[in-house]
Amino acid sequence: MIESVPTGQLVLRIAGGELAHDAEAEVCRRFTPRIRLYGLRHLRTEDRAADLVQGVLLAVLEAARAGRISELDHVERFVLGTCRNVAQRVREREARTTLVDSATLDVIAFDPGYERVDTSALMQCLGKLDSRSRSVVLLSFQAENSAEEIASSLETSSGNVRIIRHRALLQLRRCLDGEGART
């Protein structure tokens, strides 16, 4: 009986909680083969396609429960867009975790051609920054906090933290190059 219900109506049932379990199961049944094929075509392996199915269905069901699927006549478009986004994130994550030959890493780590920074000069230039800029630089590079974490602690926006960090790094570069720090 639920197999004959249009997909948009299933999404409404999921959002409303009315027979949500059956509606969620039917949405999964309808879209699993399509998502799997998308994964095989774009991610090339069965394991990655299975991960894509799970990630996309989870995102779609969460969006349906929260009522974020606005075009009920075009749920397929929402699923396809979610497939694209999740697959892109998978490719980006895998690109970051690509194994590199250790011999290559050793060459890079011990390459005498990289720029050396005089630590005492860096500390002097850091001391010339205003306290807010200095805090942002130290929290970014010493404490390794994200822009959002820094923004929270400094009670500002993460965009403002990025701007402050960019300008502070520019001042540090100029100071280290001998142009003096601008305030």
N, CA and C atoms as an extended XYZ file, in Angstrom:
549
Properties=species:S:1:pos:R:3:atomname:S:1:resname:S:1:resid:I:1 pbc="F F F"
N         0.826       -1.190        0.000 N   MET     1
C         0.000        0.000        0.000 CA  MET     1
C         0.876        1.263        0.000 C   MET     1
N         1.900        1.283        0.836 N   ILE     2
C         2.753        2.467        0.918 CA  ILE     2
C         3.596        2.630       -0.345 C   ILE     2
N         3.759        1.541       -1.106 N   GLU     3
C         4.539        1.596       -2.339 CA  GLU     3
C         3.903        2.514       -3.377 C   GLU     3
N         2.602        2.731       -3.294 N   SER     4
C         1.896        3.557       -4.274 CA  SER     4
C         1.835        5.035       -3.872 C   SER     4
N         2.306        5.355       -2.688 N   VAL     5
C         2.262        6.741       -2.215 CA  VAL     5
C         3.361        7.533       -2.902 C   VAL     5
N         3.062        8.743       -3.435 N   PRO     6
C         4.102        9.572       -4.060 CA  PRO     6
C         5.193        9.933       -3.050 C   PRO     6
N         6.397       10.113       -3.560 N   THR     7
C         7.544       10.383       -2.698 CA  THR     7
C         7.344       11.655       -1.877 C   THR     7
N         6.748       12.671       -2.446 N   GLY     8
C         6.498       13.912       -1.716 CA  GLY     8
C         5.607       13.695       -0.506 C   GLY     8
N         4.626       12.834       -0.660 N   GLN     9
C         3.734       12.517        0.456 CA  GLN     9
C         4.472       11.734        1.545 C   GLN     9
N         5.398       10.878        1.115 N   LEU    10
C         6.208       10.147        2.101 CA  LEU    10
C         7.042       11.115        2.929 C   LEU    10
N         7.593       12.117        2.255 N   VAL    11
C         8.405       13.119        2.963 CA  VAL    11
C         7.544       13.889        3.957 C   VAL    11
N         6.316       14.211        3.575 N   LEU    12
C         5.394       14.873        4.499 CA  LEU    12
C         5.087       13.993        5.709 C   LEU    12
N         4.908       12.708        5.469 N   ARG    13
C         4.642       11.790        6.582 CA  ARG    13
C         5.842       11.726        7.527 C   ARG    13
N         7.048       11.725        6.948 N   ILE    14
C         8.259       11.677        7.780 CA  ILE    14
C         8.348       12.940        8.629 C   ILE    14
N         8.087       14.088        8.023 N   ALA    15
C         8.160       15.362        8.749 CA  ALA    15
C         7.083       15.442        9.818 C   ALA    15
N         5.904       14.895        9.527 N   GLY    16
C         4.797       14.972       10.472 CA  GLY    16
C         4.806       13.878       11.510 C   GLY    16
N         5.652       12.890       11.342 N   GLY    17
C         5.717       11.807       12.308 CA  GLY    17
C         4.648       10.748       12.091 C   GLY    17
N         3.746       10.958       11.109 N   GLU    18
C         2.649       10.028       10.838 CA  GLU    18
C         3.179        8.843       10.037 C   GLU    18
N         3.157        7.669       10.628 N   LEU    19
C         3.698        6.467        9.984 CA  LEU    19
C         5.121        6.702        9.480 C   LEU    19
N         5.894        7.440       10.250 N   ALA    20
C         7.226        7.863        9.823 CA  ALA    20
C         8.142        6.677        9.548 C   ALA    20
N         8.092        5.654       10.372 N   HIS    21
C         8.994        4.520       10.195 CA  HIS    21
C         8.782        3.852        8.837 C   HIS    21
N         7.511        3.592        8.486 N   ASP    22
C         7.206        2.962        7.202 CA  ASP    22
C         7.574        3.877        6.042 C   ASP    22
N         7.311        5.173        6.198 N   ALA    23
C         7.639        6.135        5.141 CA  ALA    23
C         9.151        6.218        4.944 C   ALA    23
N         9.917        6.238        6.033 N   GLU    24
C        11.380        6.281        5.932 CA  GLU    24
C        11.911        5.028        5.241 C   GLU    24
N        11.371        3.885        5.595 N   ALA    25
C        11.798        2.627        4.976 CA  ALA    25
C        11.503        2.634        3.476 C   ALA    25
N        10.367        3.172        3.096 N   GLU    26
C        10.010        3.228        1.677 CA  GLU    26
C        10.907        4.202        0.911 C   GLU    26
N        11.215        5.338        1.508 N   VAL    27
C        12.126        6.291        0.859 CA  VAL    27
C        13.483        5.625        0.657 C   VAL    27
N        13.962        4.927        1.658 N   CYS    28
C        15.242        4.214        1.538 CA  CYS    28
C        15.181        3.156        0.446 C   CYS    28
N        14.088        2.413        0.419 N   ARG    29
C        13.930        1.364       -0.604 CA  ARG    29
C        13.931        1.959       -2.010 C   ARG    29
N        13.266        3.108       -2.180 N   ARG    30
C        13.171        3.728       -3.508 CA  ARG    30
C        14.491        4.296       -3.993 C   ARG    30
N        15.266        4.902       -3.086 N   PHE    31
C        16.443        5.628       -3.536 CA  PHE    31
C        17.761        4.859       -3.415 C   PHE    31
N        17.782        3.778       -2.668 N   THR    32
C        19.040        3.039       -2.495 CA  THR    32
C        19.658        2.600       -3.823 C   THR    32
N        18.896        2.004       -4.750 N   PRO    33
C        19.533        1.581       -6.010 CA  PRO    33
C        20.102        2.757       -6.815 C   PRO    33
N        19.397        3.877       -6.842 N   ARG    34
C        19.871        5.049       -7.599 CA  ARG    34
C        21.143        5.613       -6.990 C   ARG    34
N        21.156        5.723       -5.668 N   ILE    35
C        22.328        6.280       -4.985 CA  ILE    35
C        23.515        5.345       -5.180 C   ILE    35
N        23.276        4.046       -5.096 N   ARG    36
C        24.361        3.069       -5.291 CA  ARG    36
C        24.955        3.197       -6.691 C   ARG    36
N        24.099        3.308       -7.707 N   LEU    37
C        24.595        3.466       -9.073 CA  LEU    37
C        25.389        4.765       -9.231 C   LEU    37
N        24.903        5.836       -8.610 N   TYR    38
C        25.639        7.101       -8.644 CA  TYR    38
C        27.019        6.905       -8.008 C   TYR    38
N        27.049        6.209       -6.882 N   GLY    39
C        28.310        5.966       -6.196 CA  GLY    39
C        29.260        5.128       -7.021 C   GLY    39
N        28.753        4.095       -7.668 N   LEU    40
C        29.610        3.260       -8.508 CA  LEU    40
C        30.184        4.053       -9.676 C   LEU    40
N        29.349        4.893      -10.242 N   ARG    41
C        29.807        5.679      -11.398 CA  ARG    41
C        30.831        6.739      -11.000 C   ARG    41
N        30.623        7.389       -9.863 N   HIS    42
C        31.465        8.522       -9.488 CA  HIS    42
C        32.562        8.186       -8.491 C   HIS    42
N        32.375        7.136       -7.716 N   LEU    43
C        33.376        6.787       -6.701 CA  LEU    43
C        34.104        5.487       -7.037 C   LEU    43
N        33.599        4.740       -7.996 N   ARG    44
C        34.259        3.598       -8.620 CA  ARG    44
C        34.356        2.284       -7.845 C   ARG    44
N        34.042        2.236       -6.564 N   THR    45
C        34.124        0.955       -5.853 CA  THR    45
C        32.820        0.683       -5.109 C   THR    45
N        32.573       -0.582       -4.876 N   GLU    46
C        31.351       -0.990       -4.184 CA  GLU    46
C        31.330       -0.478       -2.741 C   GLU    46
N        32.484       -0.530       -2.059 N   ASP    47
C        32.547       -0.056       -0.669 CA  ASP    47
C        32.246        1.431       -0.575 C   ASP    47
N        32.843        2.203       -1.458 N   ARG    48
C        32.610        3.648       -1.429 CA  ARG    48
C        31.170        3.963       -1.805 C   ARG    48
N        30.595        3.190       -2.736 N   ALA    49
C        29.192        3.386       -3.116 CA  ALA    49
C        28.273        3.059       -1.939 C   ALA    49
N        28.603        2.008       -1.192 N   ALA    50
C        27.791        1.651       -0.017 CA  ALA    50
C        27.874        2.747        1.043 C   ALA    50
N        29.063        3.317        1.228 N   ASP    51
C        29.208        4.429        2.168 CA  ASP    51
C        28.401        5.632        1.706 C   ASP    51
N        28.396        5.862        0.392 N   LEU    52
C        27.616        6.973       -0.157 CA  LEU    52
C        26.131        6.758        0.108 C   LEU    52
N        25.642        5.551       -0.107 N   VAL    53
C        24.224        5.245        0.138 CA  VAL    53
C        23.870        5.584        1.577 C   VAL    53
N        24.685        5.125        2.496 N   GLN    54
C        24.397        5.360        3.907 CA  GLN    54
C        24.417        6.856        4.230 C   GLN    54
N        25.441        7.571        3.751 N   GLY    55
C        25.554        8.999        4.044 CA  GLY    55
C        24.417        9.814        3.449 C   GLY    55
N        24.066        9.508        2.207 N   VAL    56
C        23.000       10.257        1.527 CA  VAL    56
C        21.650        9.975        2.176 C   VAL    56
N        21.341        8.716        2.435 N   LEU    57
C        20.051        8.391        3.049 CA  LEU    57
C        19.925        9.022        4.429 C   LEU    57
N        21.006        9.012        5.182 N   LEU    58
C        20.975        9.647        6.496 CA  LEU    58
C        20.685       11.145        6.361 C   LEU    58
N        21.376       11.808        5.436 N   ALA    59
C        21.162       13.243        5.233 CA  ALA    59
C        19.741       13.538        4.750 C   ALA    59
N        19.236       12.720        3.837 N   VAL    60
C        17.884       12.928        3.304 CA  VAL    60
C        16.835       12.725        4.398 C   VAL    60
N        16.992       11.662        5.193 N   LEU    61
C        16.014       11.415        6.256 CA  LEU    61
C        16.067       12.506        7.325 C   LEU    61
N        17.253       12.967        7.661 N   GLU    62
C        17.359       14.066        8.632 CA  GLU    62
C        16.702       15.331        8.092 C   GLU    62
N        16.921       15.626        6.807 N   ALA    63
C        16.295       16.805        6.202 CA  ALA    63
C        14.772       16.649        6.164 C   ALA    63
N        14.301       15.451        5.861 N   ALA    64
C        12.852       15.213        5.824 CA  ALA    64
C        12.248       15.368        7.214 C   ALA    64
N        12.904       14.818        8.221 N   ARG    65
C        12.400       14.936        9.600 CA  ARG    65
C        12.334       16.388       10.048 C   ARG    65
N        13.310       17.187        9.611 N   ALA    66
C        13.366       18.593       10.009 CA  ALA    66
C        12.498       19.478        9.109 C   ALA    66
N        11.922       18.900        8.061 N   GLY    67
C        11.072       19.679        7.161 CA  GLY    67
C        11.858       20.596        6.233 C   GLY    67
N        13.101       20.232        5.915 N   ARG    68
C        13.952       21.088        5.081 CA  ARG    68
C        13.845       20.771        3.592 C   ARG    68
N        13.067       19.785        3.222 N   ILE    69
C        12.869       19.481        1.803 CA  ILE    69
C        11.661       20.276        1.359 C   ILE    69
N        11.911       21.358        0.622 N   SER    70
C        10.837       22.295        0.298 CA  SER    70
C        10.058       21.911       -0.952 C   SER    70
N        10.709       21.336       -1.945 N   GLU    71
C        10.022       20.991       -3.185 CA  GLU    71
C         9.638       19.513       -3.145 C   GLU    71
N         8.454       19.238       -2.652 N   LEU    72
C         8.018       17.861       -2.459 CA  LEU    72
C         7.796       17.127       -3.776 C   LEU    72
N         7.568       17.863       -4.854 N   ASP    73
C         7.393       17.228       -6.159 CA  ASP    73
C         8.735       16.843       -6.776 C   ASP    73
N         9.833       17.337       -6.184 N   HIS    74
C        11.163       17.107       -6.756 CA  HIS    74
C        12.146       16.574       -5.706 C   HIS    74
N        11.706       15.613       -4.940 N   VAL    75
C        12.565       15.010       -3.914 CA  VAL    75
C        13.769       14.365       -4.589 C   VAL    75
N        13.579       13.852       -5.819 N   GLU    76
C        14.684       13.225       -6.550 CA  GLU    76
C        15.827       14.216       -6.751 C   GLU    76
N        15.496       15.460       -7.033 N   ARG    77
C        16.536       16.496       -7.199 CA  ARG    77
C        17.311       16.701       -5.906 C   ARG    77
N        16.594       16.694       -4.799 N   PHE    78
C        17.240       16.865       -3.499 CA  PHE    78
C        18.203       15.708       -3.241 C   PHE    78
N        17.764       14.498       -3.562 N   VAL    79
C        18.607       13.322       -3.355 CA  VAL    79
C        19.834       13.395       -4.259 C   VAL    79
N        19.652       13.782       -5.517 N   LEU    80
C        20.785       13.893       -6.436 CA  LEU    80
C        21.776       14.952       -5.956 C   LEU    80
N        21.288       16.089       -5.517 N   GLY    81
C        22.171       17.130       -4.991 CA  GLY    81
C        22.932       16.655       -3.768 C   GLY    81
N        22.237       15.903       -2.920 N   THR    82
C        22.903       15.352       -1.741 CA  THR    82
C        23.959       14.340       -2.163 C   THR    82
N        23.673       13.538       -3.178 N   CYS    83
C        24.668       12.588       -3.707 CA  CYS    83
C        25.911       13.328       -4.167 C   CYS    83
N        25.706       14.392       -4.916 N   ARG    84
C        26.850       15.180       -5.405 CA  ARG    84
C        27.686       15.702       -4.253 C   ARG    84
N        27.028       16.292       -3.263 N   ASN    85
C        27.746       16.888       -2.135 CA  ASN    85
C        28.500       15.848       -1.321 C   ASN    85
N        27.845       14.749       -1.010 N   VAL    86
C        28.492       13.710       -0.193 CA  VAL    86
C        29.645       13.074       -0.971 C   VAL    86
N        29.445       12.805       -2.255 N   ALA    87
C        30.517       12.216       -3.071 CA  ALA    87
C        31.711       13.162       -3.156 C   ALA    87
N        31.449       14.439       -3.295 N   GLN    88
C        32.542       15.425       -3.343 CA  GLN    88
C        33.316       15.426       -2.028 C   GLN    88
N        32.605       15.372       -0.907 N   ARG    89
C        33.283       15.323        0.392 CA  ARG    89
C        34.115       14.056        0.540 C   ARG    89
N        33.611       12.938        0.031 N   VAL    90
C        34.368       11.681        0.084 CA  VAL    90
C        35.650       11.815       -0.724 C   VAL    90
N        35.544       12.369       -1.943 N   ARG    91
C        36.740       12.543       -2.787 CA  ARG    91
C        37.738       13.490       -2.143 C   ARG    91
N        37.250       14.586       -1.550 N   GLU    92
C        38.154       15.530       -0.888 CA  GLU    92
C        38.841       14.893        0.314 C   GLU    92
N        38.093       14.134        1.109 N   ARG    93
C        38.675       13.476        2.275 CA  ARG    93
C        39.735       12.472        1.838 C   ARG    93
N        39.450       11.718        0.796 N   GLU    94
C        40.420       10.728        0.319 CA  GLU    94
C        41.643       11.399       -0.293 C   GLU    94
N        41.466       12.551       -0.909 N   ALA    95
C        42.613       13.271       -1.472 CA  ALA    95
C        43.541       13.741       -0.362 C   ALA    95
N        42.962       14.111        0.775 N   ARG    96
C        43.779       14.559        1.906 CA  ARG    96
C        44.502       13.405        2.572 C   ARG    96
N        43.960       12.201        2.451 N   THR    97
C        44.554       11.062        3.132 CA  THR    97
C        45.328       10.154        2.182 C   THR    97
N        45.676       10.659        1.015 N   THR    98
C        46.449        9.872        0.077 CA  THR    98
C        47.836        9.625        0.648 C   THR    98
N        48.244        8.370        0.611 N   LEU    99
C        49.545        8.010        1.138 CA  LEU    99
C        50.646        8.543        0.226 C   LEU    99
N        51.709        9.030        0.849 N   VAL   100
C        52.843        9.574        0.118 CA  VAL   100
C        54.059        8.738        0.475 C   VAL   100
N        54.908        8.504       -0.507 N   ASP   101
C        56.127        7.747       -0.276 CA  ASP   101
C        56.962        8.428        0.800 C   ASP   101
N        57.416        7.659        1.787 N   SER   102
C        58.164        8.242        2.903 CA  SER   102
C        59.457        8.886        2.440 C   SER   102
N        60.039        8.398        1.349 N   ALA   103
C        61.260        9.020        0.832 CA  ALA   103
C        60.981       10.453        0.396 C   ALA   103
N        59.813       10.682       -0.171 N   THR   104
C        59.437       12.036       -0.581 CA  THR   104
C        59.291       12.938        0.630 C   THR   104
N        58.682       12.418        1.690 N   LEU   105
C        58.498       13.212        2.898 CA  LEU   105
C        59.836       13.575        3.529 C   LEU   105
N        60.769       12.630        3.541 N   ASP   106
C        62.086       12.905        4.119 CA  ASP   106
C        62.785       14.016        3.360 C   ASP   106
N        62.666       14.037        2.042 N   VAL   107
C        63.303       15.076        1.241 CA  VAL   107
C        62.705       16.436        1.573 C   VAL   107
N        61.393       16.482        1.695 N   ILE   108
C        60.736       17.751        1.993 CA  ILE   108
C        61.086       18.226        3.400 C   ILE   108
N        61.082       17.329        4.361 N   ALA   109
C        61.322       17.708        5.745 CA  ALA   109
C        62.740       18.217        5.970 C   ALA   109
N        63.696       17.675        5.249 N   PHE   110
C        65.077       18.056        5.478 CA  PHE   110
C        65.670       18.861        4.334 C   PHE   110
N        64.818       19.426        3.499 N   ASP   111
C        65.283       20.227        2.382 CA  ASP   111
C        65.895       21.528        2.908 C   ASP   111
N        67.186       21.771        2.650 N   PRO   112
C        67.808       22.996        3.153 CA  PRO   112
C        67.313       24.248        2.440 C   PRO   112
N        66.497       24.084        1.395 N   GLY   113
C        66.016       25.230        0.643 CA  GLY   113
C        64.836       25.945        1.284 C   GLY   113
N        64.221       25.355        2.325 N   TYR   114
C        63.075       26.037        2.911 CA  TYR   114
C        63.558       27.208        3.764 C   TYR   114
N        62.694       28.179        3.905 N   GLU   115
C        63.045       29.412        4.608 CA  GLU   115
C        63.116       29.176        6.117 C   GLU   115
N        64.212       29.594        6.702 N   ARG   116
C        64.386       29.491        8.149 CA  ARG   116
C        64.004       30.840        8.760 C   ARG   116
N        63.353       30.771        9.913 N   VAL   117
C        62.918       31.986       10.587 CA  VAL   117
C        63.688       32.121       11.890 C   VAL   117
N        64.215       33.299       12.117 N   ASP   118
C        64.907       33.591       13.363 CA  ASP   118
C        63.840       33.724       14.451 C   ASP   118
N        63.881       32.812       15.414 N   THR   119
C        62.845       32.760       16.446 CA  THR   119
C        62.805       34.033       17.277 C   THR   119
N        63.962       34.579       17.615 N   SER   120
C        63.961       35.801       18.425 CA  SER   120
C        63.375       36.971       17.637 C   SER   120
N        63.671       37.034       16.340 N   ALA   121
C        63.086       38.097       15.506 CA  ALA   121
C        61.574       37.918       15.404 C   ALA   121
N        61.139       36.674       15.272 N   LEU   122
C        59.705       36.399       15.209 CA  LEU   122
C        59.016       36.829       16.496 C   LEU   122
N        59.632       36.530       17.632 N   MET   123
C        59.043       36.923       18.918 CA  MET   123
C        58.988       38.445       19.059 C   MET   123
N        60.015       39.135       18.584 N   GLN   124
C        59.994       40.607       18.637 CA  GLN   124
C        58.879       41.154       17.755 C   GLN   124
N        58.748       40.601       16.556 N   CYS   125
C        57.690       41.061       15.650 CA  CYS   125
C        56.307       40.721       16.209 C   CYS   125
N        56.202       39.563       16.829 N   LEU   126
C        54.939       39.183       17.451 CA  LEU   126
C        54.587       40.153       18.569 C   LEU   126
N        55.597       40.617       19.304 N   GLY   127
C        55.382       41.587       20.376 CA  GLY   127
C        54.915       42.941       19.866 C   GLY   127
N        55.175       43.248       18.596 N   LYS   128
C        54.762       44.527       18.018 CA  LYS   128
C        53.304       44.530       17.583 C   LYS   128
N        52.691       43.349       17.506 N   LEU   129
C        51.283       43.277       17.115 CA  LEU   129
C        50.395       43.749       18.262 C   LEU   129
N        49.208       44.252       17.924 N   ASP   130
C        48.259       44.609       18.983 CA  ASP   130
C        47.794       43.312       19.646 C   ASP   130
N        47.262       43.423       20.842 N   SER   131
C        46.955       42.242       21.651 CA  SER   131
C        45.936       41.322       20.975 C   SER   131
N        44.966       41.874       20.297 N   ARG   132
C        43.944       41.053       19.643 CA  ARG   132
C        44.569       40.235       18.504 C   ARG   132
N        45.396       40.876       17.689 N   SER   133
C        46.057       40.170       16.592 CA  SER   133
C        46.998       39.105       17.124 C   SER   133
N        47.736       39.437       18.166 N   ARG   134
C        48.662       38.486       18.774 CA  ARG   134
C        47.892       37.277       19.312 C   ARG   134
N        46.761       37.538       19.956 N   SER   135
C        45.935       36.444       20.491 CA  SER   135
C        45.451       35.527       19.371 C   SER   135
N        45.000       36.122       18.280 N   VAL   136
C        44.500       35.327       17.158 CA  VAL   136
C        45.615       34.470       16.577 C   VAL   136
N        46.806       35.047       16.396 N   VAL   137
C        47.926       34.289       15.837 CA  VAL   137
C        48.322       33.152       16.777 C   VAL   137
N        48.445       33.437       18.054 N   LEU   138
C        48.849       32.402       19.011 CA  LEU   138
C        47.793       31.305       19.130 C   LEU   138
N        46.526       31.692       19.167 N   LEU   139
C        45.472       30.686       19.254 CA  LEU   139
C        45.394       29.847       17.975 C   LEU   139
N        45.715       30.462       16.835 N   SER   140
C        45.672       29.743       15.565 CA  SER   140
C        46.814       28.756       15.425 C   SER   140
N        48.037       29.219       15.705 N   PHE   141
C        49.200       28.411       15.369 CA  PHE   141
C        49.840       27.710       16.562 C   PHE   141
N        49.687       28.241       17.735 N   GLN   142
C        50.262       27.590       18.892 CA  GLN   142
C        49.244       26.620       19.504 C   GLN   142
N        48.034       27.115       19.739 N   ALA   143
C        46.990       26.270       20.333 CA  ALA   143
C        46.234       25.458       19.278 C   ALA   143
N        46.433       25.809       17.994 N   GLU   144
C        45.795       25.123       16.866 CA  GLU   144
C        44.277       25.122       16.965 C   GLU   144
N        43.702       26.250       17.366 N   ASN   145
C        42.252       26.397       17.435 CA  ASN   145
C        41.713       26.792       16.069 C   ASN   145
N        40.485       26.421       15.793 N   SER   146
C        39.830       26.815       14.544 CA  SER   146
C        39.346       28.262       14.666 C   SER   146
N        38.989       28.843       13.528 N   ALA   147
C        38.480       30.210       13.527 CA  ALA   147
C        37.213       30.317       14.372 C   ALA   147
N        36.379       29.276       14.349 N   GLU   148
C        35.144       29.290       15.125 CA  GLU   148
C        35.434       29.274       16.627 C   GLU   148
N        36.414       28.469       17.029 N   GLU   149
C        36.777       28.400       18.449 CA  GLU   149
C        37.367       29.730       18.927 C   GLU   149
N        38.203       30.316       18.083 N   ILE   150
C        38.804       31.611       18.440 CA  ILE   150
C        37.726       32.682       18.512 C   ILE   150
N        36.817       32.670       17.544 N   ALA   151
C        35.727       33.646       17.520 CA  ALA   151
C        34.895       33.558       18.796 C   ALA   151
N        34.646       32.349       19.229 N   SER   152
C        33.865       32.154       20.450 CA  SER   152
C        34.594       32.732       21.666 C   SER   152
N        35.882       32.469       21.758 N   SER   153
C        36.624       32.955       22.929 CA  SER   153
C        36.843       34.467       22.890 C   SER   153
N        36.931       35.048       21.689 N   LEU   154
C        37.141       36.502       21.578 CA  LEU   154
C        35.837       37.263       21.362 C   LEU   154
N        34.727       36.545       21.334 N   GLU   155
C        33.400       37.142       21.155 CA  GLU   155
C        33.320       37.990       19.879 C   GLU   155
N        33.668       37.351       18.753 N   THR   156
C        33.580       37.989       17.447 CA  THR   156
C        33.158       36.917       16.450 C   THR   156
N        33.122       37.256       15.181 N   SER   157
C        32.729       36.283       14.163 CA  SER   157
C        33.966       35.549       13.642 C   SER   157
N        33.730       34.364       13.083 N   SER   158
C        34.845       33.600       12.536 CA  SER   158
C        35.430       34.299       11.312 C   SER   158
N        34.605       35.003       10.551 N   GLY   159
C        35.108       35.780        9.414 CA  GLY   159
C        36.053       36.879        9.871 C   GLY   159
N        35.701       37.536       10.979 N   ASN   160
C        36.560       38.584       11.523 CA  ASN   160
C        37.880       37.988       12.008 C   ASN   160
N        37.838       36.801       12.584 N   VAL   161
C        39.068       36.134       13.031 CA  VAL   161
C        39.978       35.881       11.839 C   VAL   161
N        39.409       35.436       10.728 N   ARG   162
C        40.223       35.167        9.535 CA  ARG   162
C        40.861       36.459        9.011 C   ARG   162
N        40.111       37.544        9.041 N   ILE   163
C        40.652       38.831        8.579 CA  ILE   163
C        41.776       39.291        9.506 C   ILE   163
N        41.553       39.208       10.800 N   ILE   164
C        42.581       39.612       11.773 CA  ILE   164
C        43.837       38.758       11.576 C   ILE   164
N        43.657       37.446       11.401 N   ARG   165
C        44.797       36.553       11.215 CA  ARG   165
C        45.552       36.895        9.932 C   ARG   165
N        44.829       37.145        8.856 N   HIS   166
C        45.459       37.489        7.581 CA  HIS   166
C        46.283       38.766        7.713 C   HIS   166
N        45.705       39.778        8.314 N   ARG   167
C        46.423       41.045        8.477 CA  ARG   167
C        47.604       40.901        9.429 C   ARG   167
N        47.450       40.118       10.486 N   ALA   168
C        48.548       39.906       11.434 CA  ALA   168
C        49.704       39.175       10.764 C   ALA   168
N        49.402       38.179        9.954 N   LEU   169
C        50.463       37.451        9.253 CA  LEU   169
C        51.181       38.354        8.254 C   LEU   169
N        50.425       39.227        7.619 N   LEU   170
C        51.036       40.198        6.705 CA  LEU   170
C        51.978       41.131        7.472 C   LEU   170
N        51.548       41.592        8.640 N   GLN   171
C        52.402       42.443        9.473 CA  GLN   171
C        53.649       41.688        9.923 C   GLN   171
N        53.502       40.449       10.310 N   LEU   172
C        54.651       39.649       10.725 CA  LEU   172
C        55.633       39.463        9.570 C   LEU   172
N        55.108       39.183        8.387 N   ARG   173
C        55.972       39.013        7.208 CA  ARG   173
C        56.748       40.298        6.936 C   ARG   173
N        56.061       41.431        6.975 N   ARG   174
C        56.739       42.716        6.726 CA  ARG   174
C        57.794       42.993        7.798 C   ARG   174
N        57.472       42.690        9.029 N   CYS   175
C        58.411       42.906       10.120 CA  CYS   175
C        59.646       42.013        9.949 C   CYS   175
N        59.422       40.770        9.636 N   LEU   176
C        60.540       39.837        9.455 CA  LEU   176
C        61.386       40.184        8.229 C   LEU   176
N        60.758       40.787        7.237 N   ASP   177
C        61.487       41.199        6.033 CA  ASP   177
C        62.186       42.524        6.235 C   ASP   177
N        61.992       43.135        7.413 N   GLY   178
C        62.700       44.356        7.726 CA  GLY   178
C        61.953       45.637        7.441 C   GLY   178
N        60.683       45.539        7.060 N   GLU   179
C        59.910       46.735        6.746 CA  GLU   179
C        59.270       47.331        8.016 C   GLU   179
N        59.326       46.629        9.123 N   GLY   180
C        58.710       47.116       10.368 CA  GLY   180
C        57.254       46.777       10.403 C   GLY   180
N        56.766       46.573       11.585 N   ALA   181
C        55.354       46.209       11.751 CA  ALA   181
C        54.480       47.462       11.727 C   ALA   181
N        53.386       47.364       10.974 N   ARG   182
C        52.414       48.463       10.944 CA  ARG   182
C        51.340       48.176       11.972 C   ARG   182
N        50.855       49.176       12.600 N   THR   183
C        49.775       48.981       13.573 CA  THR   183
C        48.520       49.672       13.149 C   THR   183
